[in-house]
């Protein structure tokens, strides 16, 4: 009983520590975002045209920008962390940031989930093939694709896919624009294909490298050798004994990969005209819309921190040794 009670206490301390670190991380992120946006040149009201001084003074007073920076900071932190209110957009009259996030986040989430699912599937397939043909031309080709997928920016693939798979077939080969892959827009399953595939390449590269590495390690384990000695078929050996064990570490990075893919869709969403958070954050940075920048950054950062927190807690449940060592 004492051992069980001590184990529960260690787990409680482990979870509490992780929760406090998560809250601290979000608070630091919010503070850095606030001061960095204020340090940037310009303001939300002078990006498009000159405004009379009297009008400018009224606007700053209305949004609280006439107050000292530390007062603005205290007010905004109170609104965010006590009331969950990111304020209103400086550039879009009558639009609060919470509503903008609520409307645009599902689009980015759907696109990010599609890209991660596609990238995971392709990465697992390439990783398994590369491990089976280790040190061969197939393996080297797969690793070359990984390097290209990680090294080249995602927006470059977006432009290439948009031109070669959407624009060129319609303009040069006579394909019907209505029946072919759309170059811009959002609404049907066809709109997922090109931007989703563009975003999935980085995920594919990451999963391929991890799968290959894990598969190679698993191939030399004792239980795989035992299964081979028992005459288990090749495909059963790969899927049941090797891949199932190799895929466990990969599952832990899928959450951060999803958030990273959504945040990395900033330019891709603009290229394909997708009404997601990527386009919102880019426009808000261009227009110095402080509240929108704060809201989207904190929301996506908190989402990532939450996924990492859940992963850490699950690790603590699965492996009690982690509780003691941390």
WOFENFEN-V481506 format. One record per residue. N is the residue number from 0. RES is the residue in three letters. SS is DSSP state (H for helix, E for strand, L for the rest). OMEGA is omega as a letter, one per 30 degrees, with the letter a starting at -180 (NA if undefined). D_LAST is the distance of its C-alpha to the last C-alpha in Angstrom with 1 decimal. Layout:
BEGIN
n:N res:RES ss:SS omega:OMEGA d_last:D_LAST
n:N res:RES ss:SS omega:OMEGA d_last:D_LAST
END
This chain:
BEGIN
n:0 res:UNK ss:L omega:l d_last:23.0
n:1 res:UNK ss:H omega:l d_last:20.7
n:2 res:UNK ss:H omega:l d_last:18.3
n:3 res:UNK ss:H omega:l d_last:18.4
n:4 res:UNK ss:H omega:l d_last:18.1
n:5 res:UNK ss:H omega:l d_last:15.0
n:6 res:UNK ss:H omega:l d_last:13.4
n:7 res:UNK ss:H omega:l d_last:14.5
n:8 res:UNK ss:H omega:l d_last:13.3
n:9 res:UNK ss:H omega:l d_last:9.6
n:10 res:UNK ss:H omega:l d_last:10.1
n:11 res:UNK ss:H omega:l d_last:12.0
n:12 res:UNK ss:H omega:l d_last:9.5
n:13 res:UNK ss:H omega:a d_last:7.0
n:14 res:UNK ss:H omega:a d_last:10.2
n:15 res:UNK ss:H omega:l d_last:11.6
n:16 res:UNK ss:H omega:l d_last:9.0
n:17 res:UNK ss:H omega:l d_last:9.6
n:18 res:UNK ss:H omega:l d_last:13.3
n:19 res:UNK ss:H omega:l d_last:13.7
n:20 res:UNK ss:H omega:l d_last:12.5
n:21 res:UNK ss:H omega:l d_last:14.9
n:22 res:UNK ss:H omega:l d_last:17.6
n:23 res:UNK ss:H omega:l d_last:17.3
n:24 res:UNK ss:H omega:l d_last:17.6
n:25 res:UNK ss:H omega:l d_last:20.7
n:26 res:UNK ss:H omega:l d_last:22.1
n:27 res:UNK ss:H omega:l d_last:21.9
n:28 res:UNK ss:H omega:l d_last:23.4
n:29 res:UNK ss:H omega:a d_last:26.2
n:30 res:UNK ss:H omega:l d_last:26.9
n:31 res:UNK ss:H omega:a d_last:27.2
n:32 res:UNK ss:H omega:l d_last:29.3
n:33 res:UNK ss:H omega:a d_last:31.6
n:34 res:UNK ss:H omega:l d_last:32.4
n:35 res:UNK ss:H omega:l d_last:32.8
n:36 res:UNK ss:H omega:l d_last:35.2
n:37 res:UNK ss:H omega:a d_last:37.2
n:38 res:UNK ss:H omega:a d_last:37.3
n:39 res:UNK ss:L omega:a d_last:38.9
n:40 res:UNK ss:L omega:l d_last:42.7
n:41 res:UNK ss:L omega:l d_last:44.8
n:42 res:UNK ss:L omega:a d_last:44.4
n:43 res:UNK ss:L omega:a d_last:44.7
n:44 res:UNK ss:L omega:a d_last:48.4
n:45 res:UNK ss:L omega:a d_last:50.0
n:46 res:UNK ss:L omega:a d_last:48.9
n:47 res:UNK ss:L omega:a d_last:52.0
n:48 res:UNK ss:L omega:l d_last:54.8
n:49 res:UNK ss:L omega:a d_last:55.9
n:50 res:UNK ss:L omega:l d_last:55.7
n:51 res:UNK ss:L omega:a d_last:58.0
n:52 res:UNK ss:H omega:a d_last:56.5
n:53 res:UNK ss:H omega:l d_last:57.3
n:54 res:UNK ss:H omega:l d_last:55.6
n:55 res:UNK ss:H omega:l d_last:52.6
n:56 res:UNK ss:H omega:l d_last:52.3
n:57 res:UNK ss:H omega:l d_last:52.6
n:58 res:UNK ss:H omega:a d_last:49.9
n:59 res:UNK ss:H omega:l d_last:47.4
n:60 res:UNK ss:H omega:a d_last:48.2
n:61 res:UNK ss:H omega:a d_last:47.8
n:62 res:UNK ss:H omega:l d_last:44.3
n:63 res:UNK ss:L omega:a d_last:43.3
n:64 res:UNK ss:L omega:l d_last:43.2
n:65 res:UNK ss:L omega:a d_last:45.8
n:66 res:UNK ss:L omega:l d_last:43.3
n:67 res:UNK ss:L omega:a d_last:41.3
n:68 res:UNK ss:H omega:a d_last:38.1
n:69 res:UNK ss:H omega:l d_last:35.8
n:70 res:UNK ss:H omega:l d_last:37.7
n:71 res:UNK ss:H omega:a d_last:37.3
n:72 res:UNK ss:H omega:a d_last:33.6
n:73 res:UNK ss:H omega:a d_last:33.2
n:74 res:UNK ss:H omega:a d_last:35.4
n:75 res:UNK ss:H omega:l d_last:33.7
n:76 res:UNK ss:H omega:l d_last:30.2
n:77 res:UNK ss:H omega:l d_last:31.6
n:78 res:UNK ss:H omega:a d_last:33.3
n:79 res:UNK ss:H omega:a d_last:30.3
n:80 res:UNK ss:H omega:l d_last:27.5
n:81 res:UNK ss:H omega:a d_last:29.8
n:82 res:UNK ss:H omega:a d_last:32.4
n:83 res:UNK ss:L omega:a d_last:31.0
n:84 res:UNK ss:L omega:l d_last:34.1
n:85 res:UNK ss:L omega:l d_last:34.2
n:86 res:UNK ss:L omega:a d_last:37.9
n:87 res:UNK ss:E omega:l d_last:40.9
n:88 res:UNK ss:L omega:l d_last:41.7
n:89 res:UNK ss:L omega:a d_last:43.8
n:90 res:UNK ss:L omega:l d_last:45.7
n:91 res:UNK ss:L omega:a d_last:46.4
n:92 res:UNK ss:L omega:l d_last:48.2
n:93 res:UNK ss:L omega:a d_last:47.1
n:94 res:UNK ss:L omega:l d_last:44.0
n:95 res:UNK ss:E omega:a d_last:40.7
n:96 res:UNK ss:H omega:l d_last:37.5
n:97 res:UNK ss:H omega:l d_last:36.0
n:98 res:UNK ss:H omega:l d_last:39.0
n:99 res:UNK ss:H omega:l d_last:38.8
n:100 res:UNK ss:H omega:a d_last:35.2
n:101 res:UNK ss:H omega:a d_last:36.1
n:102 res:UNK ss:H omega:a d_last:39.1
n:103 res:UNK ss:H omega:a d_last:37.7
n:104 res:UNK ss:H omega:l d_last:34.2
n:105 res:UNK ss:H omega:l d_last:35.5
n:106 res:UNK ss:H omega:l d_last:37.4
n:107 res:UNK ss:H omega:l d_last:34.5
n:108 res:UNK ss:H omega:l d_last:32.3
n:109 res:UNK ss:H omega:l d_last:35.1
n:110 res:UNK ss:H omega:l d_last:35.7
n:111 res:UNK ss:H omega:l d_last:32.1
n:112 res:UNK ss:H omega:l d_last:31.6
n:113 res:UNK ss:H omega:a d_last:34.8
n:114 res:UNK ss:H omega:a d_last:33.8
n:115 res:UNK ss:H omega:l d_last:30.4
n:116 res:UNK ss:H omega:l d_last:32.1
n:117 res:UNK ss:H omega:l d_last:34.8
n:118 res:UNK ss:H omega:l d_last:32.6
n:119 res:UNK ss:H omega:l d_last:30.4
n:120 res:UNK ss:H omega:a d_last:33.5
n:121 res:UNK ss:H omega:a d_last:35.1
n:122 res:UNK ss:H omega:l d_last:32.0
n:123 res:UNK ss:H omega:a d_last:31.6
n:124 res:UNK ss:H omega:a d_last:35.3
n:125 res:UNK ss:H omega:a d_last:35.4
n:126 res:UNK ss:H omega:l d_last:32.3
n:127 res:UNK ss:H omega:l d_last:33.7
n:128 res:UNK ss:H omega:a d_last:37.1
n:129 res:UNK ss:H omega:l d_last:35.8
n:130 res:UNK ss:H omega:l d_last:33.9
n:131 res:UNK ss:H omega:l d_last:37.1
n:132 res:UNK ss:L omega:a d_last:39.2
n:133 res:UNK ss:L omega:l d_last:36.9
n:134 res:UNK ss:L omega:l d_last:38.5
n:135 res:UNK ss:L omega:l d_last:41.5
n:136 res:UNK ss:H omega:l d_last:43.1
n:137 res:UNK ss:H omega:l d_last:41.5
n:138 res:UNK ss:H omega:a d_last:38.0
n:139 res:UNK ss:H omega:l d_last:38.9
n:140 res:UNK ss:H omega:l d_last:40.4
n:141 res:UNK ss:H omega:l d_last:37.3
n:142 res:UNK ss:H omega:l d_last:35.1
n:143 res:UNK ss:H omega:l d_last:37.8
n:144 res:UNK ss:H omega:l d_last:37.5
n:145 res:UNK ss:H omega:l d_last:33.7
n:146 res:UNK ss:H omega:l d_last:34.3
n:147 res:UNK ss:H omega:a d_last:36.9
n:148 res:UNK ss:H omega:a d_last:34.8
n:149 res:UNK ss:H omega:a d_last:32.0
n:150 res:UNK ss:H omega:a d_last:34.3
n:151 res:UNK ss:L omega:a d_last:37.0
n:152 res:UNK ss:L omega:a d_last:36.5
n:153 res:UNK ss:H omega:a d_last:36.6
n:154 res:UNK ss:H omega:l d_last:39.5
n:155 res:UNK ss:H omega:l d_last:41.6
n:156 res:UNK ss:H omega:l d_last:41.3
n:157 res:UNK ss:H omega:l d_last:42.1
n:158 res:UNK ss:H omega:a d_last:45.3
n:159 res:UNK ss:H omega:a d_last:46.3
n:160 res:UNK ss:H omega:l d_last:45.7
n:161 res:UNK ss:H omega:a d_last:47.5
n:162 res:UNK ss:H omega:a d_last:50.5
n:163 res:UNK ss:H omega:a d_last:50.9
n:164 res:UNK ss:H omega:l d_last:50.0
n:165 res:UNK ss:H omega:a d_last:51.2
n:166 res:UNK ss:H omega:a d_last:53.8
n:167 res:UNK ss:H omega:l d_last:55.5
n:168 res:UNK ss:H omega:a d_last:56.3
n:169 res:UNK ss:H omega:a d_last:58.0
n:170 res:UNK ss:H omega:a d_last:59.9
n:171 res:UNK ss:H omega:a d_last:61.0
n:172 res:UNK ss:L omega:l d_last:61.0
n:173 res:UNK ss:L omega:l d_last:62.3
n:174 res:UNK ss:L omega:l d_last:59.5
n:175 res:UNK ss:L omega:a d_last:59.6
n:176 res:UNK ss:L omega:a d_last:57.1
n:177 res:UNK ss:L omega:a d_last:56.9
n:178 res:UNK ss:L omega:a d_last:56.1
n:179 res:UNK ss:L omega:l d_last:53.9
n:180 res:UNK ss:L omega:a d_last:50.3
n:181 res:UNK ss:L omega:l d_last:50.3
n:182 res:UNK ss:L omega:l d_last:49.4
n:183 res:UNK ss:L omega:l d_last:48.2
n:184 res:UNK ss:L omega:a d_last:47.5
n:185 res:UNK ss:L omega:l d_last:45.4
n:186 res:UNK ss:L omega:a d_last:46.4
n:187 res:UNK ss:L omega:a d_last:46.9
n:188 res:UNK ss:L omega:l d_last:45.0
n:189 res:UNK ss:H omega:a d_last:46.7
n:190 res:UNK ss:H omega:l d_last:44.9
n:191 res:UNK ss:H omega:a d_last:41.6
n:192 res:UNK ss:H omega:a d_last:42.7
n:193 res:UNK ss:H omega:l d_last:43.1
n:194 res:UNK ss:H omega:l d_last:40.3
n:195 res:UNK ss:H omega:l d_last:38.0
n:196 res:UNK ss:H omega:l d_last:38.8
n:197 res:UNK ss:H omega:a d_last:38.5
n:198 res:UNK ss:H omega:a d_last:35.0
n:199 res:UNK ss:H omega:a d_last:34.0
n:200 res:UNK ss:H omega:l d_last:34.7
n:201 res:UNK ss:H omega:l d_last:31.5
n:202 res:UNK ss:H omega:l d_last:29.6
n:203 res:UNK ss:H omega:a d_last:31.9
n:204 res:UNK ss:H omega:a d_last:31.2
n:205 res:UNK ss:H omega:a d_last:27.4
n:206 res:UNK ss:H omega:l d_last:27.6
n:207 res:UNK ss:H omega:a d_last:30.3
n:208 res:UNK ss:H omega:a d_last:28.4
n:209 res:UNK ss:H omega:a d_last:25.3
n:210 res:UNK ss:H omega:l d_last:27.6
n:211 res:UNK ss:H omega:a d_last:29.6
n:212 res:UNK ss:H omega:a d_last:26.8
n:213 res:UNK ss:H omega:l d_last:25.2
n:214 res:UNK ss:H omega:l d_last:28.7
n:215 res:UNK ss:H omega:l d_last:29.6
n:216 res:UNK ss:H omega:a d_last:26.6
n:217 res:UNK ss:H omega:a d_last:27.3
n:218 res:UNK ss:H omega:a d_last:31.0
n:219 res:UNK ss:L omega:l d_last:30.4
n:220 res:UNK ss:L omega:a d_last:28.3
n:221 res:UNK ss:H omega:a d_last:30.0
n:222 res:UNK ss:H omega:l d_last:30.3
n:223 res:UNK ss:H omega:l d_last:32.1
n:224 res:UNK ss:H omega:l d_last:34.4
n:225 res:UNK ss:H omega:l d_last:35.1
n:226 res:UNK ss:H omega:l d_last:36.0
n:227 res:UNK ss:H omega:a d_last:38.3
n:228 res:UNK ss:H omega:l d_last:40.0
n:229 res:UNK ss:L omega:l d_last:40.7
n:230 res:UNK ss:L omega:l d_last:42.5
n:231 res:UNK ss:L omega:a d_last:40.3
n:232 res:UNK ss:L omega:a d_last:41.8
n:233 res:UNK ss:H omega:a d_last:40.4
n:234 res:UNK ss:H omega:l d_last:39.5
n:235 res:UNK ss:H omega:l d_last:37.9
n:236 res:UNK ss:H omega:a d_last:35.9
n:237 res:UNK ss:H omega:a d_last:34.7
n:238 res:UNK ss:H omega:a d_last:33.9
n:239 res:UNK ss:H omega:a d_last:32.7
n:240 res:UNK ss:H omega:a d_last:31.1
n:241 res:UNK ss:H omega:a d_last:30.0
n:242 res:UNK ss:H omega:a d_last:29.5
n:243 res:UNK ss:H omega:l d_last:27.8
n:244 res:UNK ss:H omega:a d_last:25.0
n:245 res:UNK ss:H omega:a d_last:25.0
n:246 res:UNK ss:L omega:a d_last:24.8
n:247 res:UNK ss:H omega:l d_last:21.4
n:248 res:UNK ss:H omega:a d_last:19.3
n:249 res:UNK ss:H omega:a d_last:22.0
n:250 res:UNK ss:H omega:a d_last:21.6
n:251 res:UNK ss:L omega:a d_last:18.2
n:252 res:UNK ss:L omega:a d_last:20.0
n:253 res:UNK ss:H omega:l d_last:23.0
n:254 res:UNK ss:H omega:l d_last:21.8
n:255 res:UNK ss:H omega:l d_last:21.1
n:256 res:UNK ss:H omega:l d_last:24.3
n:257 res:UNK ss:H omega:l d_last:26.3
n:258 res:UNK ss:H omega:l d_last:25.3
n:259 res:UNK ss:H omega:l d_last:26.0
n:260 res:UNK ss:H omega:l d_last:29.3
n:261 res:UNK ss:H omega:l d_last:30.3
n:262 res:UNK ss:H omega:l d_last:29.7
n:263 res:UNK ss:L omega:a d_last:31.4
n:264 res:UNK ss:L omega:a d_last:34.4
n:265 res:UNK ss:H omega:a d_last:35.6
n:266 res:UNK ss:H omega:a d_last:38.6
n:267 res:UNK ss:H omega:l d_last:39.1
n:268 res:UNK ss:H omega:l d_last:39.7
n:269 res:UNK ss:H omega:l d_last:42.3
n:270 res:UNK ss:H omega:a d_last:44.0
n:271 res:UNK ss:L omega:l d_last:44.5
n:272 res:UNK ss:L omega:a d_last:45.2
n:273 res:UNK ss:L omega:a d_last:42.4
n:274 res:UNK ss:L omega:a d_last:41.8
n:275 res:UNK ss:L omega:a d_last:38.0
n:276 res:UNK ss:H omega:l d_last:35.4
n:277 res:UNK ss:H omega:l d_last:35.8
n:278 res:UNK ss:H omega:l d_last:39.4
n:279 res:UNK ss:H omega:a d_last:38.6
n:280 res:UNK ss:H omega:l d_last:36.1
n:281 res:UNK ss:H omega:l d_last:38.5
n:282 res:UNK ss:H omega:a d_last:41.4
n:283 res:UNK ss:H omega:l d_last:39.6
n:284 res:UNK ss:H omega:l d_last:38.6
n:285 res:UNK ss:H omega:a d_last:42.2
n:286 res:UNK ss:L omega:a d_last:43.5
n:287 res:UNK ss:L omega:l d_last:41.0
n:288 res:UNK ss:L omega:a d_last:40.3
n:289 res:UNK ss:H omega:a d_last:37.5
n:290 res:UNK ss:H omega:l d_last:36.6
n:291 res:UNK ss:H omega:l d_last:36.5
n:292 res:UNK ss:H omega:l d_last:34.3
n:293 res:UNK ss:H omega:a d_last:31.9
n:294 res:UNK ss:H omega:a d_last:32.0
n:295 res:UNK ss:H omega:a d_last:31.5
n:296 res:UNK ss:H omega:a d_last:28.8
n:297 res:UNK ss:H omega:a d_last:26.7
n:298 res:UNK ss:H omega:a d_last:27.4
n:299 res:UNK ss:H omega:l d_last:26.4
n:300 res:UNK ss:H omega:l d_last:23.3
n:301 res:UNK ss:H omega:l d_last:22.2
n:302 res:UNK ss:H omega:l d_last:22.9
n:303 res:UNK ss:H omega:l d_last:20.7
n:304 res:UNK ss:H omega:l d_last:17.8
n:305 res:UNK ss:H omega:l d_last:18.4
n:306 res:UNK ss:H omega:l d_last:18.5
n:307 res:UNK ss:H omega:l d_last:15.1
n:308 res:UNK ss:H omega:l d_last:13.7
n:309 res:UNK ss:H omega:l d_last:15.5
n:310 res:UNK ss:H omega:l d_last:14.4
n:311 res:UNK ss:H omega:a d_last:10.6
n:312 res:UNK ss:H omega:l d_last:11.6
n:313 res:UNK ss:H omega:l d_last:13.9
n:314 res:UNK ss:H omega:l d_last:11.5
n:315 res:UNK ss:H omega:l d_last:9.6
n:316 res:UNK ss:H omega:a d_last:13.1
n:317 res:UNK ss:H omega:a d_last:14.4
n:318 res:UNK ss:L omega:a d_last:11.8
n:319 res:UNK ss:H omega:a d_last:10.4
n:320 res:UNK ss:H omega:a d_last:8.7
n:321 res:UNK ss:H omega:l d_last:6.0
n:322 res:UNK ss:H omega:a d_last:5.4
n:323 res:UNK ss:H omega:a d_last:5.5
n:324 res:UNK ss:H omega:l d_last:3.8
n:325 res:UNK ss:L omega:NA d_last:0.0
END
